[in-house]
Amino acid sequence: MIVKNVEKKEKNTATFQVATDPAEFEAAVNGVYLKNKRDIYIPGFRKGKAPRTVVEGMYGAEVFYQDAMDELAPKAYEFGVTEAGLRVVGAPAIADVNVTEDRAVEYTFSVSLYPEVTLGQYKGLEAPKTVTQVTEEELQDEMDNIRRRNARMIDVDDREAQMGDTANIDFDGYLNGERFDGGKAEGYSLELGSNSFVPGFEEQIVGMKPGEEKDIDITFPENYVEDLAGKAVVFKIKLNSLTYPELPDLDDEFAKDISEFDTLDEYKADLRASIQKRYDDQADAAFRSAVMHQAVENMSVEVPEVMVEEKVDELVRNYAANFGVTDRSISTAELVKMLGIDQDSMEQTIRPGADFQVKSELLLEAVAKAEGIEVTEEETEEYLKKVAESINASPDDIKNYYGMEFIAAEQKKEKATALIIDSAVVVDAPAQEQPAEAAEAGEDKAE
């Protein structure tokens, strides 16, 4: 094979030609004949026994050409990419293919090239980091939530239902005297005041006693499901039983029951530290995100559409995997429809996210190259051990699945990320501009 006419074009695309040797094409043609001969029937010959020359004489000399060209195409493409020294992304397209007079095949391939990155500033970037401190009110709210989760439910039989109770009810809904779909249930537990039902429903159960039955009138909101939106309906309600939560006392015994601590003060201190860590982690994540966005915006790169499409596919499949859908034969379009992802979500969230991830990976690879970042065997072993523990696998499993080249590339990206973030500077957040009315009011007050 020989490679010729390598031509790089705009938008990170290129074309190149690969010409096969006539002997290679002849071997491919004969291989196709041998693969298919047992299914060929020619009058005068037993099925599968007709010589190739006879078959070609009856159906034409080109009868096996297309299959032979299809068989040679992957080999020609790999050879061309290697010989031309091209770094390609996505699948190639065969722009043209023909058989020459001397029975060689000439392919013209069109490919997308891995983009070249021109780095901008990526060290010493500035971004604000707002660290929130845990307040006493927040700590108390969290303690109250924990008490509610550990509450003991007490049966009520001597008073009327009130907000905060859990009512076990049967209900049956009617529209114009006829039952409507989805409007009936038995033994349904509803926390009064949770606002989990349409407005007005829970409020009308307040005041009922266990065993009591009652009709309540409800008008569905205008933004409800189409068949019921804005409609007035009647629900027949029966209150089966009533319970309310008895909250545990906040004391040392409570702390012992729900934690490894002996005193309430120790437990609250640990809870405060846990909430503070969450706030700190959120602040760190926001800072890292702001810095990485700056570094991406500062570089120049023209990303081939195929790279964004592949990342969109990856994101959609990762999302689908959360619901147990891992069948690779299902197309991205089918997954999007199956998962109920609308076009707005695709264009405003998923695609921009995919574009940023691709650019981030290109940035980190370029930074690693510019900084001469390398990884040692010891670092790789430690990295594999950490990853393996996080997914309950062995380091050898990780090596065999991903390959050492990919693993080394990921380590370099991690080091490049650390370099960018560690060199970044925390600055004060920009002051918020006052609305004109507020500014004028402030001036009047000063006067």
FENUR-V662123 format. One line per field, one symbol per residue. psi: psi as a letter, one per 30 degrees, with the letter a starting at -180 (. if undefined). burial: 1 if it has 24 or more other ideal C-beta (glycine too) atoms within 12 Angstrom, else 0. A space follows every 10 residues. Layout:
psi = ???
burial = ???
//
This chain:
psi = kkklhkjkal hhllllkkkl keeeeeeeee eeeeefefgk kkkfklkgfk leeeeeeefk fgegeeeeee efeeeeeeee eeefhkjlka klkjelklkl eghlkjkjkk lkkklkkjka kfkglklljj jkkkleeeee eeeeeeeefg lkkkkkggll klkfljkjlk ljkkjhfkkl kggklkhkkk jkffhfllkf eeeffkfllk fklkkkkkkk lfgakeffkg kklkkkkkje lkllkjklkj aeeeeeefag lfleeeeeee eeeeeeeeee eeeeeeeeee eeeeeefflk kjkkeeeeee eeeeeeeeee ffggjgjffk leeeeeeefg jleeeeffee eeeeeeeeee eeeeeeeeee fhklkleeee eeeeeeeeef ghaleeeeee eekfeeeeee eeeeeeeeee efflkklkkk kkkkleeeee eeeeee.
burial = 1010010000 0111111111 0001110111 0110011001 0000000001 0100100000 0011100110 1110111011 1001010111 0101001010 0011111111 1111101010 0100101010 0001000010 0110011000 0000010000 1001111111 1111100000 0010000101 1100001100 1101110101 0101010101 0000000100 1011111111 1111000001 0000100000 0001001100 1000100000 0000001111 1111110110 1011011111 1110111011 0000000000 0100110010 1000010001 1011111111 1111111100 0010100001 0011001000 0000000100 0000001111 1111111011 1001000000 0000000000 0000000
//
